[in-house]
Amino acid sequence: MYIFICILSAFCWATFDLTRKLSLKFINPKILLLLFSTVQLIVFTTWILTSDFSINLPNYYLPGTILIAVGIFSSILFLKAINDSQLSLTIPLLSFSPVFSSIFAFLFLGERLSHIQYIGVIFIFIGTLSLYAKELTVNSFLSSILIIINDSSARLMLGVSLMWSITPVLDKICLQYSTINIHGFLQSLGTSILLLLILGRTFKKGLTKLKKKEIKLISITIMVGTMATILQLYAIIFNYVPIMESIKRSVGQFSSVIIGNLFFNEPITLQKIFGVFLLTTGVTFVIFQI
């Protein structure tokens, strides 16, 4: 049941990737983030008004504040990366997140994975290189590293990968001192306030330009993102952070290849298929060898 929550959350995030990229054709990334955090604020406000909640504010304050800052900055970089490049070439770079998550979870949470689970994480890393390679050769795999380094969108996504790897760790620390509803409320409140200060009057101008069809897509995007966020908070309570991250990223990689082809005419190559296979194998190792 707990693994199912991780899988469901992962598919919500994959759908969120698609709708965000489509929405960015006609809306400012910061405005999209503000709308997303505002709807989350409404949801979590309703939740805390209708349910019990608790928080140890002195212990929550520092990780909670860091989480807000990291969340805003990384989300802006993420939206820029997927807007400027192919979905199937940027999303796979988030496979590095489980590697970073394993390190951070060990340092801050004391969570340890078995040797076979770490092999699974390595498979995820190699699978990402395969997705980015031009052909199935050692030289091409090595060249894919240079391609990633020299590509601006790839560099942005690597930065996002690093920041997002610590996000679930910070979430889990925060949830040791608060219930999910008050945690979500404070995060969405802080994010909304900061984005409003950054945008100023730009926010209102951006909204008035939207058409009815565009508003519908943005609404779907926000709803899917809110569901993904809530499911992820539950997932990290009942699962190790690296396990949740590995499932989320692997589903994301597979979906990015399929979605990229169906919606954006991105090619499906042999190396991408091989990469998805490695990613799936890696996740299998991480899930079942606990």
Secondary structure, DSSP 8 states (H G I E B T S, - for coil): -HHHHHHHHHHHHHHHHHHHHHHTTTS-HHHHHHHHHHHHHHHHHHHHHHS---B-HHHHHHHHHHHHHHHHHHHHHHHHHHHHS-HHHHGGGGGHHHHHHHHHHHHHH-----HHHHHHHHHHHHHHHHHH-SSSSHHHHHHHHHHHHH-HHHHHHHHHHHHHHHHHHHHHHHTTSB-HHHHHHHHHHHHHHHHHHHHTTHHHHHHHT--HHHHHHHHHHHHHHHHHHHHHHHHHHHS-HHHHHHHHHHHHHHHHHHHHHHHH-----HHHHHHHHHHHHHHHHHHH--
